[in-house]
Amino acid sequence: MYETYYGFSAKPFQLRPDPHFFFGSKGHKRAMAYLEYGLSQGEGFIVVTGEVGAGKTTLVRNLFNRLPSDQIVAAHIVNTHLDPDDTLRMVVSAFGLPYEGASKTDLLTRLEKFLCDVDHQGKRALLVIDEAQNLSARTVEELRMLSNFQTDDKSLLQTFLLGQPEFRATLHSPGMQQLRQRVIASYHLGPLDAQEARAYVEHRLATVGWQGDPAFDEGAHAAVYAYSGGIPRKINTLMDRVLLMGYLEELHAFGAEEIETVIRDIDEEYRLPEPLAAAGAPAATAAPATHAEHAGYAQAGPAPARDPNLDERRGERRASSVEMLDERMMRLEKSIVSVLSILKKIVATPNETATPHVDNQK
């Protein structure tokens, strides 16, 4: 695909989180500093929130790459559409312990023994919960109870909670006072500013061997920032399509016009077909959140009743959603390249005369 055309060693804007592409913006550096500070304390909860696609998972994976394996045993949970008992099973499973058919008492006993064994080995146990905004108040309380595992002088389990801004509403609800008392640091990861967005694009390109081809002018970077709002995942989605268009159109320089062309194509793909729109079908995308919701200050109201089985199925799908999007993009690229090859062959074939052939040999 375009990687070979531009001489890249890999795709620079893949959707799945990859710590090799970690970009240390001001916000990401501060968030990493909080995580590292939390590790140095060895107890309590660290909370990091951020918008969808802000880079929280990449942040965690970068942290995992830097963990001293001879000092810390870490477990990472991303499926959080679970009730309290299932959450305990997930924690036990994440640390590699047997959980099938075990009662809650058995699970707690196994986990405590494991944590004590880790402590006797001179190590610490770290639990990282991603997508924390999906946790119910009862599940959060269950996690808080796990922090009670401790010796006379130290805690046996430390927990990081990462989630979208709405998790702040859960954290500050009246029933969360005991958890808030155990939070030793909290940070909200915001979007990149315009300069950081440009540096982010160039950083990811440089990581795969970019040396100025293709080139992006000021207008191109401004258009990318205006579309993405500084959200890394939106930048990745747009830039991947931009490079694909550059390959198909044999472009080596991009300005605002080229970026806007790709943006229109993306918007067109997600636009509801007119017959469905006329019939009153729901819009394909949700209405944008208010400033208060983005900042995590929205008031929490009573949650509607939910089907637990439906929530669980949605949770299972969430864990692989990024990989599915990446796969669909790759299939789209192959389809477009195939069509382009056919068109090039047609154009390269000499035009036949329009006059019909008459056989005079009769």
N, C-alpha and C positions, 0 to 999 in steps of 0.2 A: 504494500500500500504506500501511503505517503512517506513512511519512515525511510524506505529505500530511496525514494525520489529526492528527499532533502538530506540524505546522508545521516539520519538519526540512528542511534543504536537501539532505540525502543520507542514506544508511543509516549510522548511527553505529557499528555493530558488524559490519561486513563481515568475512569471514574472510581475504581476501587482504591481504597486508602493504601498508600505505599510509603513507609517511613523513609525510603531512599530519596523521596522527593520532598521531604519535610522542609518547609520554608519558615524561617524564624522571623515573622513579623513582630512588631512591638507587642501586640496582644498575645501571640503564641509564645514568645519568650517569657512574658510575665506568667502566663498559665503554666508553662513548664517549670518556672521558678517556684510556683506554688506547689506543684506536684512534688518537686524535689525537696522542698521544705517539709512537706508532709511526710515524705519518706524518712527524712532525718529525725522527725519526732517519734516515729514508730508507733503512733497510737491515734485514735480518734478518726474523724471523717474529713475528707477533703472534697469540696463540691466545685465542679466546673460546669457552667452552662454556656450555651451558645446556640445561634440559629442553625436551622437545618443546612448542612453543607459547609459549616464554618470551619471544619477541620478538627473536631474533637476526637474522632476515632484515629485519625492520623497522629494526633498528639499522643494518644495513649500508646499506639504501636511504636512510636519513636521512643517513648519512655521505656517500654518493654525491651527495646534493643539495647538500652543503656543500663538495664538492671544487672547488678552483679549476681549471677546465678548461684554463686557459692554463699550468698548472704540472704537472698530473698526468694521465696516460693510464691509465684503469682498465679492468680486465676482470673479469667476475663469472662463475664457474662453479658450477652447482648440481647437474649430473648427474655423480656421482662413483662410480657402479658401473662402473668402467673399469679395464682393465689399464694398466700403465705406458706402453706405446706409444700407446694411445688417449688417455691423459691428456695426453701431449705434443701430440697432434693437437688436442685440445680447447683447450689453452692457446693454440696458434698460431691456431686459429679464433677464439677469444674476442678476440684482438687484431686481428681482421679480415684475417689473412693467408691466402693460399691453402694448402691442406693435402692436397687429394685427389691420390692417386697418388704422393705424395712419400715418400721413404725417411726413416728417422730422422735420418740425417746431413743431408739436405736441410732437414728441419724445424728442426733445431738451428741450421743456418746461417742460415735465414730469420729465426728468432727473434732470434739474436744481432745480425744486421744491423739488424733493426727496433729493438731496444733501444738500439743505438748511435746510430741516427738520432734516437730520442726524446731521448737525452742531448745530442746536438749541437744540438737545438732548445731546450735549456735546460729540458726537462721530465723527469719521473720516471715510471717504469712501475710500476703497482700491480696485483697479482693477488689476487683475493678468491676463496677456495674455501669454498663453503657445503656443509653435510652432510658434513663432514670425517670423521665417524665411519665412513663407508662406504669410506674409502681403505684399501687394503691397505698393509702395511709396505713392499713394493717400490714402490708408487706414491708413498708419502710420500718415500721415498729419491730417487725420480726428481725430485720437486719440490725437494728439498734441492739436488740437483745443478744445477738451474736457477739457484739463488742464486749459483752460481760465476761467472755472467756479471758482469764488473766491469771498470772501468778501473783505472788506477794509484791513484786516490784515492777511488773510490766504487763502490757496488754499483749494477748496472743494473736489478735487479728486486727488489721487495719483495713479500712474501706475507703475507696474513691468512688464518688457518685458523679457521673457525667450525664447531662441531659439537655433538652431544649429549655427555653426560657420559662415555660409553664411549670417546670419543676420547682421554681422559686416560690410559686404560689403554694405548692404542697409543703415545702420546707417551712414557710411562714404561717401555715395554718395553726389554729389554737392547739391542736393535739400533738404538735411536733416540738414542744418546748424541750423535752428531754434530749431529742436528737440534736436540736440547735446548740445545746450546751456542750455537745461533743464534737461539733464542727470546729476544727482548728484553723481552717482557711477556706475562703470561698471566692471564686473569680468568675466573671462573665466574659466570654470570648466574643468580641464584636467583629464586624466585617473589616476588611482591609480598606485603607484609604486609597486615593487615586495613585499616589506614588508607590505604595506597597503593592497594589494590583499590577502595575507595570513590572516592578521588580520580581513579583511572583511569576508572571508569564516568562520573563527572561531567565529566571532561575530554573524553571522546569525545562525550558528549551536547552539551557546550557548543560543540564544534567545528562541529556542524551546526546551531547556532542554538537550542539548548534554553534555555528560560527558566523552568524549574520545572514544566513540564507535559510528561509525567507526573511525579508526585512519588514518591520512594522513601523509606520510613522506615528507622529503624535496623534493624528486624527484617529488612527486605528486603535491605539491604546485608550483614547478617550471614549470611543464607541464601545469597546469591551467593558470598560468600567461602568458606563451608563447602563448597559444591559444587565450586568451581573450584580451591581450594587456592592461590589467588593466581596461577594460570597465565593470562596474558592471553588466549590463544586459547580456553580453556574459558569465560572470562568472556564473550567475544564470542559464542560459540555460544549460551550460556544467555540473555544479554540480548537477542539478536535474537529469540529465541522468546518471551521475556517481552513485548516490545513488540508482536509479532504478536498474542499473546493479548489484550493491552490494546486493540488496534484492533478485534479481533473482538468482544470483550465490552464495548467502549466504556468502558474504565477510564481514570481519570486519576490514580489513586493506587494504589501497590503496597505491600503489607506482606509479611511472611514467608509467610503462607498462599498468596498468589498465586504467589510464587516457587516454593514447594514443589509447587504444582500443576503447574507447567511442568516441574520436575525429574522428577516422577513420570511425566509424559508422555514425556519424553526417555528415561528408563530403560525404560519399557514398549516403546518403539520398538526398542530394541537388545536386548531380552530374547529369548532363543532360544525359538522355538515349542515347546510341550510335547511334541508327538510326536517332534521332533528331539532334544530334551533327553533323553527317555526312551530313545531309541535310542543314546545315548552320543555324540552329535555334539559336536565341540569347541566350547568357549565362544566367544562373539562377541568378547570382549575378553580381553586377556592379563592374567595375574596382576600385581598391582602390584609395582613394583620395591622392593627392600629399601632401607633408609636408606643402606647402603654403596654401592649401585648409583647412587642419586640423587646421592651426593656424588662419584661418579667414582672410588671406591676399590676396585671389584670386581676380583678377581684375573682376569687374562686366561688362559683355557685354550686348548687347541688348537682351532682353528676347524674345523667340519665341512666336508667337500668340497662345493663349490657348483658349479652349472651356470653358466658365465660368460654364456651367452646369456640364461638366466633372469634373472640379476642385471642385465644390461643392459636387458632389457625392464622390470624393476621400476624401474630408475633413470629410464627415460623416463617412466613413469607418475607417479613422485614429483613431477616438475617441475610437472605440471599438476593435482595432486591437490587443492590448495586451491581453484583455480578451479572444478573439477568439483563440489566440495562446495557452493560458493556457488551454482552453477547449479541444483543439486538442491534447495537450500533455496528458491530463487526459484520453482521449479516447484511445490513443496509449498505455498508461500504462495498462488499463483494458484489451485490446486486447492481449498484451504480457503475462500478468498474466494468462489469460484464456488458452492460448496455452501451457504455462509452466505447468499448472495443468494437462492438458491432457497428456503431455509427461511424467510427474512423475507417473501417473497412469499406463501408458504403461510399463515403466521401472519396476515398482513395481510388475506387474503381472508375475507369473512364466512362463517361456518359455514352449510352447507346443512342444512335440516331432515332428520332421519333418517326421517321418514314418507314412504313411496313415493308418488309422484304417481299419482292415479287419474283417468283420463279418463272423465267422466260424460256427455260428449256422444256418445251412441250413437243 
